Amino acid sequence: MASQWRQDAPANLVELAIGKCLIAEMDDSRWTEIGLLTGTKEQIYKHPRLLRSLRFNDEDYDGHVYDMVPTLLGAEETWGARAPSQELQTRFPRLGMVADFIDLPAWLALNEPDLYSRLFVDDNVEATLPDGTVLSEAEFAAVRLNVAEMRRQVERIRRDYATDPEAAIGQAKELIESTCKTILGITGDSDEKHDLPALVKQTLLHLGLDPSQVGAGPDERAAKRLLGGVASILNGAGELRNARGTGHGRSGSDLVDPSLARMAVGVVLPTVVYLIESWEAQAGAPSISPQELGVRRPAVADVGGTLRHETFGEGQILELATTRHGTVVTVDFGPRIGRRRILLHG
C-alpha cells in the first residue's frame, strides 16, 4: 500500500518536490516542528529571510524555502561524497523523515501527479491487474449472473494472488470453468465430466467466438489471431494450474514465480469478463450498473469512519480525494499526531 522512491528519481526533482510541498503547507509553527525533528531549528531561525518572508508574505519566500531544502534533507552533511548516481537515502539522509512529516506522496498525488509519477512507484500488487479495477469488473459480472461461486472465486483471487500464487492460479482456473458452465447452461449438479479445453472450445463455439467461425480477409485474420489468443489464455491458465497450482497434492514441485502468477491471473480475468459481456450482448441482457446491483467498488472507508495506520495508529477519516495514483485520505489521529494525509493505493 506504500509509495516507494524510484531508484532513478533525479535528486533535483526530489528537492523540487520537497520545496513545492513546503511552500504550500508550512506555517511558522510547522517550521519549528520540522526544525526540531531534523535538528535544523538553529539553521531555520538563523536564516536571514526565511521566516520573515513567510510572515510578511514576501515574494522571495519561495526561493528561501528552496535554499533550505538541502539543509533539511541533510545533503550538506554528505556534500563531499555526493555523486549523480548516489542513492537517494545516502545523498539525502533525512529524506524519509522530511517526506513523512509533510505527507509528500499524498500532497504530490493531489497537486503534482506528474512529478509524483517521476519520483515514486506504487508498491501495489494490484497494479499488475490493470490498475486493480479488473478484479472488481469480474466480481460485478459474477453478481449480474447471480452465480455466488464465481464471486467467491474472484474474492479468493483478490485474497491470494499476492501471497499465495499457487492458490490464485487454482482459483483462476475454477473461475474459467464456472464461467463456461454458466454460459453453456450446465448445472452444478450435472454428473457429466468436462475437461477445461473442451469447455473452452464449446463456449467459444456457442458464442461464435471460435477462430474456426471467422471468415477470410485482412480484418478477419486479425480477429482470428485475437480469438485464438483468448482460447490460449484460458487453456494455458488451466495447464499452469495443473503443473504448479494447488489441487493435486504434489510434493517437491517448484513454486510458481509470483510475477508469472500475477500475469496469468491478470490476463484470465479480463478474458472471462469478455466472455460474459459477449454472452450478455447476444442475450440482449440490459446494462446494469454496480450501484443498481447494490455492489460498491472497493473503497478504503467512508468519511467519518476509521483508518488504522501502522505508524500513527487509528484515526477518524475527515476527507477523501480520488487521484490517478490512489485515494488521499485526510485522517485525524488525535491531539498528539494531529491531521495527516495518507495516499492509499488500490
C-alpha positions in Angstrom: 0.0 0.0 0.0 3.0 2.3 0.2 4.7 4.6 -2.3 8.4 3.8 -2.9 11.0 6.1 -4.2 12.1 5.3 -7.7 15.7 4.1 -8.0 16.2 6.6 -10.9 14.5 9.5 -9.2 16.6 12.6 -10.0 18.0 14.4 -7.0 17.0 17.8 -8.4 13.4 16.7 -8.8 13.4 15.4 -5.2 14.4 18.8 -4.0 11.9 20.5 -6.2 9.1 18.3 -4.9 10.0 18.8 -1.3 10.3 22.6 -1.9 6.9 22.8 -3.6 5.2 21.0 -0.7 6.9 23.1 1.9 5.9 26.3 0.2 2.3 25.1 0.1 2.0 23.6 3.5 4.3 25.2 6.0 3.5 27.9 8.6 5.6 29.4 11.4 4.8 26.6 13.9 5.4 23.9 11.3 8.8 25.2 10.5 9.6 25.0 14.2 8.4 21.4 14.3 10.4 20.3 11.3 13.4 22.0 12.7 13.1 20.1 16.0 12.5 16.9 14.1 15.5 17.2 11.8 17.9 19.0 14.2 17.9 22.1 11.9 16.0 24.5 14.1 19.0 26.7 14.6 19.6 27.0 10.8 16.0 27.8 10.2 15.9 30.5 12.9 19.2 32.0 11.8 18.2 32.2 8.1 18.0 35.9 7.4 14.9 35.8 5.4 13.0 32.5 5.5 10.6 33.1 8.4 10.4 36.8 7.9 9.4 36.4 4.3 6.8 33.9 5.3 5.3 36.2 8.0 5.1 39.2 5.6 4.1 37.1 2.6 7.1 38.4 0.6 7.7 37.4 -3.0 11.1 35.9 -2.2 9.7 33.3 0.2 9.8 30.5 -2.3 13.4 31.0 -3.1 14.4 30.9 0.6 12.4 27.6 1.0 14.3 26.0 -1.8 17.6 27.2 -0.2 16.6 25.4 3.0 15.7 22.1 1.4 19.2 20.6 1.2 19.7 21.5 4.9 16.5 19.8 5.9 17.4 16.7 3.9 20.9 16.6 5.4 22.6 17.0 2.0 25.2 19.3 3.3 26.4 16.5 5.7 27.3 14.3 2.7 28.5 17.0 0.3 32.0 15.6 -0.2 30.6 12.2 -1.2 27.8 13.4 -3.5 27.6 12.0 -6.9 24.8 12.0 -9.6 24.4 8.2 -9.3 24.3 8.2 -5.5 21.3 6.5 -3.8 18.8 9.0 -2.6 18.9 7.8 1.0 22.7 8.3 1.0 22.5 11.6 -0.7 19.7 12.9 1.5 20.0 11.2 4.9 16.8 12.8 6.3 14.7 12.3 3.1 12.3 9.8 4.6 11.9 11.8 7.8 11.0 15.0 5.9 8.8 13.3 3.3 6.8 11.6 6.1 6.4 14.9 8.0 4.9 16.7 5.1 3.0 13.7 3.7 4.8 14.2 0.4 3.3 11.3 -1.6 -0.3 12.3 -0.8 0.4 16.0 -1.5 2.1 15.2 -4.8 -0.7 12.9 -5.9 -3.2 15.7 -5.2 -1.3 18.6 -6.6 1.6 17.4 -8.8 0.6 14.0 -10.2 3.2 14.1 -13.0 6.0 14.8 -10.5 4.7 12.0 -8.3 5.0 9.6 -11.3 8.6 10.6 -11.8 9.6 10.2 -8.2 7.5 7.3 -6.8 6.5 3.8 -7.8 3.3 2.4 -6.2 4.0 -0.7 -4.1 0.7 -2.1 -5.1 0.5 -5.6 -6.5 -2.9 -4.9 -8.0 -1.2 -2.6 -10.5 -0.4 -5.8 -12.5 -4.2 -6.2 -12.9 -4.9 -3.1 -15.0 -4.9 -0.7 -12.0 -6.9 -3.2 -9.9 -10.3 -2.5 -11.4 -10.4 -5.7 -13.4 -10.9 -7.7 -10.2 -14.0 -5.6 -9.5 -15.3 -5.9 -13.0 -15.1 -9.7 -12.8 -16.9 -9.5 -9.4 -19.6 -7.3 -10.9 -20.1 -9.8 -13.8 -20.5 -12.6 -11.3 -23.1 -10.7 -9.4 -25.0 -9.9 -12.6 -25.1 -13.6 -13.4 -26.2 -14.4 -9.9 -23.5 -17.1 -9.6 -22.3 -17.0 -6.0 -19.4 -19.4 -6.5 -18.0 -17.1 -9.3 -18.0 -14.2 -6.9 -16.3 -16.2 -4.2 -13.6 -17.3 -6.7 -12.9 -13.7 -7.5 -12.7 -12.8 -3.8 -10.3 -15.7 -3.3 -8.1 -14.4 -6.2 -8.1 -10.9 -4.6 -7.0 -12.5 -1.3 -4.4 -14.9 -2.6 -2.7 -13.7 -5.8 -0.1 -11.6 -3.9 0.8 -14.0 -1.1 -0.2 -17.5 -2.4 0.3 -17.6 -6.2 -0.5 -21.3 -6.5 -3.9 -20.8 -4.9 -4.6 -17.8 -7.1 -3.9 -19.8 -10.2 -6.1 -22.6 -9.0 -9.0 -20.1 -8.4 -8.4 -18.6 -11.8 -8.9 -22.0 -13.4 -12.0 -22.7 -11.4 -13.4 -19.2 -12.4 -12.9 -20.2 -16.1 -14.8 -23.4 -15.5 -17.6 -21.7 -13.7 -17.9 -19.0 -16.4 -18.0 -21.6 -19.2 -20.6 -23.8 -17.5 -22.8 -20.8 -16.7 -22.7 -19.6 -20.4 -23.4 -23.2 -21.6 -26.2 -23.7 -19.0 -24.5 -26.6 -17.3 -25.9 -27.0 -13.8 -23.7 -27.6 -10.9 -25.2 -31.0 -10.1 -24.5 -32.4 -13.5 -22.8 -35.8 -13.4 -21.2 -35.2 -16.8 -17.4 -34.5 -16.6 -16.0 -31.6 -18.6 -12.3 -31.0 -19.0 -11.3 -27.4 -19.4 -10.2 -27.4 -23.1 -13.5 -29.0 -24.1 -15.4 -26.4 -22.0 -13.5 -23.5 -23.6 -14.0 -24.8 -27.1 -17.7 -25.4 -26.6 -18.1 -22.0 -25.0 -16.4 -20.1 -27.8 -18.4 -22.0 -30.4 -21.6 -21.2 -28.5 -20.7 -17.5 -28.6 -19.5 -17.5 -32.2 -16.0 -16.6 -31.0 -14.1 -19.7 -32.1 -11.4 -18.9 -34.6 -12.9 -21.5 -37.0 -16.0 -19.4 -37.2 -14.2 -16.3 -38.6 -14.1 -15.8 -42.3 -11.3 -14.8 -44.6 -9.9 -11.3 -45.2 -7.4 -8.8 -43.5 -9.8 -7.9 -40.7 -10.8 -11.5 -40.2 -7.2 -12.6 -39.9 -6.6 -10.2 -37.1 -9.8 -11.3 -35.4 -8.8 -14.9 -35.8 -5.5 -14.3 -34.1 -7.1 -12.4 -31.2 -9.8 -15.1 -30.7 -7.1 -17.8 -30.8 -5.3 -15.8 -28.1 -8.5 -16.0 -26.0 -8.5 -19.8 -26.2 -4.8 -20.0 -25.5 -5.1 -17.8 -22.4 -7.9 -19.8 -20.9 -6.3 -23.2 -21.7 -2.9 -22.0 -20.6 -4.2 -21.0 -17.2 -5.6 -24.5 -16.8 -2.3 -26.1 -17.8 -0.4 -23.8 -15.4 -2.7 -24.8 -12.6 -2.2 -28.5 -13.3 1.6 -28.0 -13.4 2.1 -25.6 -10.5 -1.2 -24.7 -8.9 -3.0 -26.2 -5.9 -5.3 -29.1 -6.0 -3.2 -32.2 -6.9 -1.3 -32.8 -3.6 2.1 -32.7 -5.3 5.3 -32.7 -3.4 8.7 -31.2 -4.3 7.4 -29.1 -7.2 9.0 -25.7 -7.7 6.8 -22.8 -6.5 5.3 -20.5 -9.1 7.1 -17.3 -9.8 4.8 -14.7 -8.2 5.1 -12.4 -11.3 4.0 -15.3 -13.5 1.1 -16.0 -11.3 0.0 -12.3 -11.4 0.4 -12.2 -15.1 -1.7 -15.3 -15.5 -4.5 -14.0 -13.3 -4.1 -10.6 -14.9 -4.9 -11.9 -18.4 -7.5 -14.5 -17.3 -9.8 -12.0 -15.5 -10.4 -9.6 -18.4 -10.8 -12.6 -20.8 -13.5 -14.0 -18.5 -15.2 -10.6 -18.4 -15.1 -10.5 -22.2 -16.8 -13.9 -22.5 -19.6 -12.8 -20.1 -20.1 -9.4 -21.8 -20.3 -11.2 -25.2 -22.9 -13.6 -23.8 -24.9 -10.8 -22.3 -24.8 -8.8 -25.6 -26.1 -11.8 -27.6 -28.8 -12.5 -25.0 -29.9 -8.9 -25.0 -29.3 -8.5 -21.3 -29.8 -4.9 -20.0 -26.8 -3.0 -18.8 -26.8 -2.8 -15.1 -24.5 -0.6 -13.0 -22.8 -1.8 -9.9 -24.8 0.6 -7.9 -28.1 -0.9 -9.2 -26.8 -4.3 -8.1 -26.0 -2.9 -4.7 -22.3 -3.6 -5.3 -19.8 -0.9 -4.4 -16.3 -0.7 -5.8 -13.7 -1.3 -3.1 -13.1 1.8 -1.1 -10.7 2.5 1.8 -13.6 3.7 4.0 -16.1 6.4 4.3 -15.8 9.9 5.8 -16.5 9.6 9.5 -15.1 6.1 9.6 -11.8 4.9 11.0 -8.5 4.1 9.4 -5.6 2.2 11.1 -2.1 3.2 10.1 0.9 1.2 11.0 2.8 4.2 12.3 0.1 6.7 13.5 -2.4 4.2 14.9 -6.2 4.6 14.5 -7.8 7.9 13.4 -11.0 9.3 12.1 -11.4 9.9 8.4 -12.2 13.6 7.6 -11.9 13.8 3.8 -11.4 11.5 0.8 -10.0 12.7 -2.5 -9.5 10.5 -5.6 -6.4 10.9 -7.7 -5.0 8.9 -10.5 -2.4 7.5 -8.1 -4.9 6.4 -5.5 -7.1 7.8 -2.7 -5.8 10.6 -0.5 -7.3 10.2 2.9 -7.2 13.0 5.5 -7.2 11.5 8.9 -7.4 13.0 12.4 -5.1 10.8 14.6 -5.8 12.8 17.8 -4.1 15.7 19.5 -0.6 14.2 19.7 -0.3 13.4 16.0 -3.0 15.7 14.5 -4.2 15.5 11.0 -2.3 13.6 8.4 -2.8 13.0 4.7 -2.2 9.4 3.5 -2.1 8.1 0.0 -3.7 4.7 -0.3 -3.4 2.6 -3.5 -6.0 0.2 -4.9 
